[in-house]
């Protein structure tokens, strides 16, 4: 388990202890996002039904950052005290975290801007790497909220664990202005159902959720789909010869690219297929020696994409070849980065952080100081998404749904955001960073589209 996990929990625990106010015979406990009534009962050795009765809990349920009274002695188990207490309050994430750690100035800035952001994390029933990725993302969101808070925005962060068997853990999640859903397709669908078309649901990382955004009116797809990644880079010039390389194991991406080419008025192209552990069938007939061969690797699946890139390293040496690959090419651990350079790929990626940029270095140094580890791609994405949602909501407020498509592109540390809206659905981010992997092993950011 990464040290970030213990660091986050320690920060929250220290702040919760500072906020807890003792009164005679009782302790005030602030519910943490991973706790339920049973775990709190076991922690203090007080029966769950006693805690429920004293705090008049509805259906015996507690919610994240709710403050509840815990009797310190059995003689108080039958005392009705909740009536004299103030109603439980939901603190913001910024208030729950040690202010000295997250606010070097020692104070929060306030204005009249309020933003309620929900965050649903899938932590149970997932692999350790998926759990760590989720917690890295959570840490990045906290960093983004910290940054916006120091600029004067009041943000309430409502963090929930994804329930495994029922939806009770997501009660009232739709009361937030926006909700960042977990990463996977089926989990996003679950949060959409729970929000009942009342709240904007944000898909943070899974590119496959783009198909949902075309039909679900309250879904915002943050990462661009494969089709939009290529759409931002492919331009037809006189003398171009288009070659599309697909895979039988990934027909969806091939179909997306076909539709993209049709939209752009490119009707003449040749489709070749990347064979498992073999050559690219049809290449000899598709390649034209005297033309500019623009090759689109219409593959998102890891193994066939790896094979296609390896082959393109050979094909590129023939000259007059420009190869375009989806962002997945740079994210799969099994694809050696030197292969990207050898194939001289142009990678269309939703994510790219320039480690020579001063703002990126500031983020890394602050992240290291707070969480005692290096920020991953997921931490960068959590930060950028939180910043984008907060900044755009601060400007547009209740007009976000209609006004966001007219906003200029926002470029952040790792991601850029420029939204369109589907006629029958929600919002899609179409901003892409075009990277050129050169044969001298350098990477050049050609442009940020659109």
N, C-alpha and C positions, 0 to 999 in steps of 0.2 A: 504494500500500500504506500502510495507516495506521501512524502512529508507534508504536502499541501493539505491533505485531509486533516491531519492532527492540528496543523496550524490554524486552519479555518475554524475547527471546532474549539480550539483553545481561545481564539479571539472572541468568539461568540460567548463562550462560557464565562470568560473574565468579565465581559461587559454585562452579562446577565446577572452575575453575582453583584456587580456594582449597582445595578438598578434595583435589585431585590431589596425590599424594605421589610425589616423585621417588626412585628408587633407581638405583643405578649401572647405566648402560646402558639404562634403560627409563623410559618416562613412563607414568603412569596416566591413562587417558582415561575420562571418564564419558560414556557414550552418551546423546545427547540424543534427544528423542522423534521428531525428523524424520530421524535418521541411520540408515544401514544399513552393512553391512560394506564395501560398495563405496565409499561416500562417505568413510568413515574412511580407507580405503586410499589414496584419491586425496589426502586432506588431508595425510597424513604421507609419502606416497611409498613406502609399504611394501606389498608384494603382499598381497592379501586372504588367500591361502592361508597365508602366514607368520603373519599375525595370528591366523587361525583355529587354526593348529597350536599356537602358543605358549599361547593361552588355552583350548585344548581346547573350542572352540565346537561345540556340537551342530548338525550340518547347516549350519555356517557362519552361524548366525543370532545376532544380538545383540538385546538387549531394552533398553527405555527405562531409563536410569539405571544400567545395568550398568557396572561398572568393569573395564576391560580393559587389558592391558599392551601398550605400543607400543615396539618396539626402536628406539633412537636411532641405531644404526649397523648396517650390513650384517653385521658380524662377530657380531652377536647373533641373526641370523635363524634359526640352527639350534640355539640354546640352549634347552633345556627348562627353563622357569622357573615355569610355572604351578603346579607341585606345591607350591612353597614359599609361594605366596600364599594369603591367606585366601579363602574362597569369596566370589564377587561378591555384593554386597549391593544391595538395592533401596532407595534413599533415598526419604524422603518429599519431596513437593513443597516443604514448608516448609524442609527441610534444603538443598534444591538452590537455593533463592532466597536472595539476599543478606539475611542476618538483620537488618542495620541498616536495610534498606528495609522489610522486612515485619514486623519486630518491634522497634519503637522502644525497648523496654526492653532490647534486646540479648540476650535469652535466651528460651528456650522453656519453657513450663510443662508438666509431665508428670504424669499420673496413670495409673491402670490401664486407662483407656478407650482402646481401639484400634479404628480403623475403616479398612477398606481400600476405597477408592473408585476405580473404574475410569472413565476418560473416553475415549470414542472420538470423534475428530474427522475429518470428511470435508474434506480440504484439497486433494486431487488431483482433477482432472476436474470442478471446480466453477468458477463464475464468481468474479470478484474480490470482488464484494459478498458472496457466500455464504462465501467464505474469510474475509473480514474479520468477518462476523457470527460465524463459528465462533471466531475468535481473541478477539473481544470477550467471547463467552460463557466461553471458557477463562480470560480475565483475571478475570471475575466469580467463577468458581469458586475461583480462587486467593485472591480477597479473602474469600470465605466461609470457606475453610479457615484463612486467617490469623486471622480473627475467632474461630473455634472453637478454634484452637490456643492463642490467648492466654487462653481460658477454661479451658484445662487438658486439651484433648482431643488425643490422638495420632492423626493422620490420615495414612495413606499414599495418595498419589495416583498412580495408574498410568495414564499418558497414552499412547494409541496413535493412529496415523494409520489411517484407514479404507483397507484395501487395495483396489486397483482390480480385480485379476484373480484373486486367490485369498485364502484365509483365513489364510495363514501369519502375517500381521502381527498377528493376534488370538490367537496362541497363548497359552494359559493365562490369557486375560482372565477366564474364569469363576472364577478363584481369588479374586477380590475379593468383598467382601460385597455390593456393589451396583455396577452399571455404568450410567453415563449414555451412552445411545446417540446417534448423530448425529441430525440433525433430521428427515430425510425418511423416508417410509413404508418404502421398500424397504431403506434402511440399517438401520432398526430391526429389520426382519425378519431381516436378515443377522446382527446381533448376537444376536438371540434364538436363532437356530439354533446359533451358536457356543457360547453359554453352556449349551446342552443341559439346560435346566430346572434348573440347579444354582444360578443366581444371579439376583437380582432385577434386571431390566433396566428402566431409566427412560427413557421417552420425554419429551424436554424441551420441545418446541415445536410439533410438527405436530399440529394438531387432528384430522386424518384418522386418526391412529393409534388414536383412541378405539375404532374398530371392532375392532382387534386385541385391545384390553384385555378385550373381552367373551368371548374364547375362549382367550387365552394366560394360563396360570395364574401366570406369573412376571413379567408386564409391569405396570409402574406408569405410568399415563398422567397426566403432571403438569398439562398445560393441560386445562381443562374443555371438553367437546364443545359444539357449538351447542345441542343439546337441553338439556343441563344448565344452560347459560347462561340460556336462557329459563325453564326450570323454576324457577329461583330467584326469578324476578320476577313471573311470571304468576299472578295470583289472581283468581278469579271472584267478582264482587260482583253483587247484584241490579241489573238495568238495564244490565249490560255487553253490548256487541255486539262480538263478536270477528271480526276480519278478518285473514286470513293472506295475505301477498303473497309469491308464489313466482316462480320463473323456470324456463323450459323448459331452460335450460342448466345448472341446478343442482337436479335432482330429489332428490338425496340429502338436502340440508338440509331441503327441504320435507317429505319423508317423516319425518325426525327430529322435526320440529315437530308433525306430525300425531300421531305416537306419544306425544309429550310431552303434548299436549292430552288424548288418550285416557286416559293414566295419571292425569291430574288430574280426570277426570270431566267434561271440557268437550267436549260432543259437537256443540253448535250453533255453527258458525262458517262464514264464507264465504271461499272461496279466490279471490283475484284474481291476475292475472299481470302482472309488470313487462315491458313490451315494449321491445325494443332501441331506444334513442333515441326512445321514444314514451311514451304515457300508460300508466296502470295500467288494464288492461281489467277491466271489471266493477265499478269503484269506485262509480259512480253508484247501482247497484242494491244494493251492500253497505252503504254509508254510511247511518246513521240519525241524523237531525238531533236527535232528542230523547233519544238514548241516549249512554252513555259508550262511544265507539268505541275499543277497544283493538286496535291494529294491530301485528302481528308481522311483521317483515321476515325471512322465512325464506329468506334468500339469503346465501351465503358468497362466491360468485364476484364478482370485482371490478367488472366493467362493469355487470351488471344491478343490483348493489347500489347503485352510484353513481347509476344512473338512478332507482331507487326512492326513494332519499333526496332527490334533487332534486324529484321529484314530491310527496313528503310535505311539503316546505316549502310547497307550494301548498295541499295538502289540510288541513294543520294550521291554516291561517288561517280555515277554516270553523268552528273551535271544536269542543269535545267530542271531541278526538282525543288519545290517548296512544300514541306510537309507540315500539316496542321494537326494537332492532337488535343484532346480534351484535357481539362485540368487533372483528371484522374491519373494521367501519365506521370505527373510529378509527385503524387501522393502515395502511390503503392510502394511498399517497402521492397517488394520482390523485383522491381524494375530498377536496375542500376542507373544512377544519374549519369554515368559516363555514356550510357547508350543514348540518352536524350541528346547529349552533345554530339556524339558520333553521327546520329541521324540528322543533326542540325534542325531540330524541331522548333516550330513555333507553337507554344503551348498556350491555349486559351484558358486561363484559370480565374476562378472567382476569388482566389486567395494568393497574395504574394506580399511578404513583408520585406522591405528594404532595410537591412541591418546596418547600413551606413547612415540612415536618416536619423537626425537628432531626436525627433519625437519617438521613434521606435526604440532608440537606446534609452531614453528616459523611462519609457514604459517597462523595459526589461529590468533596469536597475531598481525601480520601485517595486516591481513584482518580486524580485529576488529578496529585497529587504523585508517584505511582508510575509511571503510564503516559503522562503528558504529553499527555493528550487527554481528551475528554469521554466519560463512560460512556453507552453506548447502551442500548436496551431489552434487548438480548441480555446485556450485562454485568450489569444488574440481575437478570435471570432466572437467570444462572449463580450469582450470589451467593445469591439466595433459595433456589434449589434445593439448593445445597451446605449451607446452614444448616439447612434442613428435614431433609434426609437425615441429617446428622450429629447434630442434636439429638434426632431421634426414635430413631435407632439407639443413641445414648448412653443413653436412658431405657429402651428396650425390648430391645436386644441381639438375641439369637436368637429372642425372642418377637415381633419386629417383624411378621412375616407375619400373625399372629393378632391382635396387640394394637393395630395402628395404626388400625384402624377405630373403636376406642373412645376414641381420643385427641381432646381438644378441638381446635377450629380454631386454627391457627397463622397469625397475621398478620405478614407481613414487609414489606420496603420496597415492593415492587411487586406481590407475589403473596400469596395466602392459600392455605392447604392444609387441607382436610378430606376424608378419604378414605372411600370405600365400596368394597366388594368385590363383583364380579359372581359370581353363583352358579356359573357355568361358566368363569370367567376370573380376571383379575387385579384390580388396584386402579385406581380412577378418582378423580381430584380433582374435587370438585363445588363448591368454593369460588369465588365470583364477586363482583366488585365492580360495583355498580350505580351508574352515573354519569348525571347529568342535565345535558345540554347546553342551557343556558338561552339565551333570546333576547337577554339583555344580555351575551352572550359570556363568561359565567362558567361554571365546571364545579363541580357539587356532588356529592360522594360521598354518595349517599343511604344506603347500607348495604353491608355485606359479608355475603353469604349463604354458607352457610345459617345 
